């Protein structure tokens, strides 16, 4: 399931074209639940791309620098030691 929350978001749809309307203070939050597949691969020459997909074909891609990936791996390893999620 993909949940998308858009804040202060307004666009104009005119003859098939989408145009920003209003100030540039827009923000978004995306959540992908019930992920069925996840993979990591190179993205350019300095980043790692994490790709997550659910059963419905919704896909979320995240590009991270290696130091952020390492921090994420450390977080997961800490969860493995401390959290009942990994029991």
C-alpha angles and dihedrals in degrees: 000000000000118000117192123187118187122192125203088354123160129153134175119231110203123168092334096313124114118216130182113249123198131359125343095248095112123135136178140202120201125192125183116195131187093028111196099185136023131180141170124216141160117281113193116319099301110035145063121224119213113200123195126184134182131208091267093059095254109148133197121193124192125186116206137174113244093253090058091049090051091050089050091050089051089052091052092048090052090051090051089057098041112023128082087218089084097048 
